[in-house]
Amino acid sequence: MNSRATSGANRPDDKNKRHGAGRSTAPAESTAPDPDDHVPGIAEIAWTTHVHSDTSLFERLVSRHRERQRRYHRIQHVEAVLDHVAALAATESIDDLGAVVAAALYHDAIYESQHPANERASARLARRDLAELGWDAARAQRVGHLIEGTKTHLDPPDAGAAVLFDADLAILGADPIAYGVYVGKVRDEYGHLDDAEWSAGRTAVLTGFLERPQIYATASGRERWEAAARTNITAELATSNP
């Protein structure tokens, strides 16, 4: 278990309106979705702004993030990471925001809790897709390196990597209720482990975070989440190790 184990409303159907007794009822309006009504979400806007205007590969990527075995590492997590990247980038100097955004979009593209190399597989997929979209090979390679770094979230080589790592770990500094929901969802993803195995692996991961001089690599991340993350982790360890 690595450090990854940490980390439009539907409209009601239109109702037929009666026009009075003895008069015909107007046909119901079609409820088929209108392509013009499409409202892009956070991930799609990030894709079209920073990756490519063609969304066919994006749609395939989103399908991966909606796989049935996922509980926490779903598209909602990706969109939260993108939100945090945007917030941190406002105060951190990043030389290639597009590469960081692409890495955020792809960092959990391959996710199987029993697979020891999810990050490497996700990086490989990102490089392949970006090459297909016409990205420069060196830039696509950088995206791959950023993704592989999320295996440990240690020693970011530059500000872009620091922002990505902190954005991915932001959930550790969430409010206690959101943190508890996150822990429950990750536990579900590791359902193949019995309680003793889960507790041992989770304890090792969390203890590793507490032993770091700093959990977050950016000044903004530390200001936002460091204290809360240490409080959440300490509380979880106390509960799991009475």
C-alpha positions as CSV (number, residue, x, y, z in Angstrom):
1,M,0.0,0.0,0.0
2,N,1.6,3.3,-1.1
3,S,0.8,6.9,-0.5
4,R,-1.9,6.7,-3.1
5,A,-4.0,4.8,-0.5
6,T,-4.3,8.0,1.4
7,S,-5.4,10.2,-1.4
8,G,-25.2,19.0,-13.2
9,A,-28.2,18.1,-11.4
10,N,-30.7,16.1,-13.3
11,R,-33.7,18.1,-14.4
12,P,-37.1,16.8,-13.5
13,D,-39.1,15.4,-16.3
14,D,-41.5,17.9,-17.8
15,K,-45.1,17.2,-16.8
16,N,-48.0,17.2,-19.2
17,K,-50.3,20.2,-18.6
18,R,-54.0,19.7,-18.8
19,H,-55.9,22.2,-20.9
20,G,-59.3,21.6,-19.3
21,A,-62.0,19.0,-19.4
22,G,-63.0,17.8,-22.9
23,R,-60.0,19.4,-24.5
24,S,-57.1,17.6,-26.0
25,T,-53.9,17.3,-23.9
26,A,-50.8,18.8,-25.5
27,P,-48.1,16.3,-26.3
28,A,-45.3,16.1,-23.7
29,E,-42.1,17.9,-24.7
30,S,-39.3,15.7,-25.6
31,T,-37.0,14.9,-22.7
32,A,-34.1,13.8,-24.9
33,P,-30.9,15.7,-24.1
34,D,-30.2,18.7,-26.3
35,P,-26.6,18.8,-27.4
36,D,-26.8,22.6,-27.0
37,D,-27.6,22.2,-23.3
38,H,-24.3,20.5,-22.6
39,V,-22.5,22.2,-19.7
40,P,-18.8,21.2,-19.5
41,G,-17.5,20.2,-16.0
42,I,-14.3,21.2,-14.4
43,A,-12.3,18.3,-15.9
44,E,-13.6,19.0,-19.5
45,I,-12.8,22.7,-19.2
46,A,-9.3,21.9,-18.0
47,W,-8.9,19.5,-20.9
48,T,-10.0,21.9,-23.6
49,T,-8.1,24.8,-22.1
50,H,-4.8,23.0,-21.4
51,V,-4.7,19.7,-23.3
52,H,-6.6,19.7,-26.6
53,S,-9.8,20.9,-28.2
54,D,-10.7,17.4,-29.3
55,T,-12.5,15.6,-26.4
56,S,-12.7,12.1,-27.7
57,L,-9.7,10.9,-25.7
58,F,-11.0,12.9,-22.7
59,E,-14.3,11.0,-22.9
60,R,-12.4,7.7,-22.8
61,L,-10.4,9.0,-19.8
62,V,-13.5,9.9,-17.9
63,S,-14.9,6.4,-18.5
64,R,-11.8,5.0,-16.8
65,H,-12.5,7.2,-13.8
66,R,-16.0,5.8,-13.6
67,E,-15.0,2.2,-13.4
68,R,-17.0,0.1,-10.9
69,Q,-14.1,-0.9,-8.6
70,R,-13.4,2.7,-7.8
71,R,-14.9,4.4,-4.7
72,Y,-12.6,7.3,-3.9
73,H,-10.4,7.5,-7.0
74,R,-13.2,8.6,-9.3
75,I,-13.7,11.7,-11.6
76,Q,-14.8,13.7,-8.5
77,H,-11.3,13.2,-7.0
78,V,-9.7,14.4,-10.3
79,E,-11.9,17.5,-10.4
80,A,-11.0,18.3,-6.8
81,V,-7.3,17.9,-7.6
82,L,-7.8,20.3,-10.6
83,D,-9.5,22.8,-8.3
84,H,-6.6,22.6,-5.9
85,V,-4.0,22.9,-8.7
86,A,-5.7,26.1,-9.9
87,A,-5.7,27.5,-6.4
88,L,-2.1,26.7,-5.7
89,A,-0.9,27.9,-9.1
90,A,-2.2,31.4,-8.2
91,T,0.6,31.7,-5.7
92,E,3.2,29.3,-7.0
93,S,5.4,30.0,-10.0
94,I,4.8,27.1,-12.5
95,D,6.6,27.1,-15.8
96,D,4.2,24.8,-17.6
97,L,0.7,24.7,-16.0
98,G,-0.6,22.7,-19.0
99,A,1.7,19.8,-18.1
100,V,0.6,19.9,-14.5
101,V,-3.1,19.9,-15.5
102,A,-2.6,17.0,-17.9
103,A,-0.8,15.1,-15.1
104,A,-3.7,15.8,-12.8
105,L,-6.2,14.5,-15.4
106,Y,-4.2,11.3,-15.9
107,H,-2.7,10.6,-12.5
108,D,-5.3,7.9,-11.6
109,A,-6.2,6.9,-15.2
110,I,-5.2,3.3,-14.3
111,Y,-6.3,2.4,-10.8
112,E,-6.5,-1.1,-9.3
113,S,-5.8,-1.4,-5.6
114,Q,-4.0,-4.7,-6.1
115,H,-1.8,-3.3,-8.8
116,P,1.6,-2.2,-7.6
117,A,2.4,0.0,-10.6
118,N,-0.7,2.1,-11.2
119,E,1.3,5.3,-11.6
120,R,3.7,3.8,-14.1
121,A,0.7,2.5,-16.2
122,S,-1.1,5.8,-15.9
123,A,2.0,7.7,-17.0
124,R,2.4,5.3,-20.0
125,L,-1.2,5.9,-21.1
126,A,-0.8,9.7,-20.7
127,R,2.3,9.8,-22.9
128,R,0.6,7.7,-25.5
129,D,-2.5,9.8,-25.6
130,L,-0.6,13.1,-25.6
131,A,1.6,11.9,-28.4
132,E,-1.6,11.1,-30.4
133,L,-2.8,14.6,-29.7
134,G,0.4,16.1,-31.1
135,W,2.2,17.0,-27.9
136,D,5.9,17.4,-28.1
137,A,7.6,14.2,-26.9
138,A,9.7,15.9,-24.2
139,R,6.6,17.7,-22.8
140,A,4.6,14.4,-22.8
141,Q,7.5,12.7,-21.0
142,R,7.4,15.4,-18.3
143,V,3.7,14.7,-17.7
144,G,4.6,11.0,-17.3
145,H,7.3,11.9,-14.7
146,L,4.9,14.1,-12.8
147,I,2.4,11.2,-12.7
148,E,5.0,8.7,-11.5
149,G,5.9,11.1,-8.7
150,T,2.5,10.7,-7.2
151,K,3.4,7.2,-6.0
152,T,5.2,8.7,-3.0
153,H,4.6,12.4,-3.2
154,L,8.2,12.9,-2.2
155,D,11.0,15.2,-3.4
156,P,9.2,17.2,-6.1
157,P,11.8,18.4,-8.6
158,D,10.1,21.7,-9.4
159,A,7.2,23.9,-8.5
160,G,4.9,22.1,-10.9
161,A,5.4,18.8,-9.3
162,A,5.1,20.3,-5.8
163,V,1.7,21.8,-6.8
164,L,0.5,18.5,-8.2
165,F,1.6,16.5,-5.1
166,D,0.0,19.0,-2.7
167,A,-3.3,19.1,-4.7
168,D,-3.5,15.3,-4.7
169,L,-2.9,15.2,-0.9
170,A,-5.2,18.0,-0.1
171,I,-7.9,15.6,1.1
172,L,-5.7,14.8,4.2
173,G,-6.3,18.3,5.3
174,A,-10.1,18.3,4.7
175,D,-12.6,18.9,7.5
176,P,-13.1,15.8,9.7
177,I,-16.4,14.7,8.1
178,A,-15.0,14.9,4.6
179,Y,-11.8,13.1,5.8
180,G,-13.9,10.3,7.3
181,V,-15.8,9.8,4.1
182,Y,-12.6,9.7,2.2
183,V,-11.1,7.0,4.5
184,G,-14.3,4.9,4.2
185,K,-14.1,5.0,0.4
186,V,-10.5,4.1,0.3
187,R,-11.2,1.2,2.7
188,D,-13.8,0.0,0.2
189,E,-11.3,0.1,-2.6
190,Y,-9.1,-2.2,-0.5
191,G,-11.9,-4.6,0.3
192,H,-9.7,-7.5,-0.7
193,L,-7.7,-6.9,2.5
194,D,-8.9,-8.2,5.9
195,D,-9.0,-5.7,8.8
196,A,-5.6,-6.6,10.1
197,E,-3.9,-6.2,6.7
198,W,-5.7,-2.9,6.0
199,S,-4.8,-1.5,9.4
200,A,-1.1,-2.5,9.1
201,G,-0.8,-1.0,5.6
202,R,-2.7,2.1,6.4
203,T,-0.8,2.7,9.6
204,A,2.5,2.5,7.7
205,V,1.3,5.0,5.2
206,L,0.0,7.5,7.7
207,T,2.9,7.2,10.0
208,G,5.2,7.9,7.1
209,F,3.3,11.2,6.5
210,L,3.6,12.2,10.1
211,E,7.3,11.5,10.2
212,R,7.9,13.9,7.3
213,P,9.2,17.4,8.3
214,Q,6.4,18.7,6.1
215,I,3.5,16.9,4.4
216,Y,3.0,19.6,1.8
217,A,5.7,20.8,-0.5
218,T,4.4,24.3,-1.2
219,A,4.1,27.2,1.2
220,S,0.4,27.6,0.1
221,G,-0.3,23.9,0.7
222,R,1.2,24.1,4.2
223,E,-0.8,27.1,5.1
224,R,-4.0,25.6,3.8
225,W,-3.7,22.0,5.0
226,E,-0.7,21.0,7.1
227,A,-2.2,21.5,10.6
228,A,-5.5,19.9,9.7
229,A,-3.8,17.0,7.9
230,R,-1.7,16.2,11.0
231,T,-4.8,16.4,13.2
232,N,-6.8,14.1,10.9
233,I,-4.0,11.5,10.6
234,T,-3.3,11.5,14.3
235,A,-7.0,11.0,15.1
236,E,-7.3,8.1,12.6
237,L,-4.2,6.4,14.0
238,A,-5.6,6.7,17.5
239,T,-8.8,5.1,16.4
240,S,-7.3,2.3,14.4
241,N,-4.7,1.6,17.1
242,P,-6.5,1.9,20.4
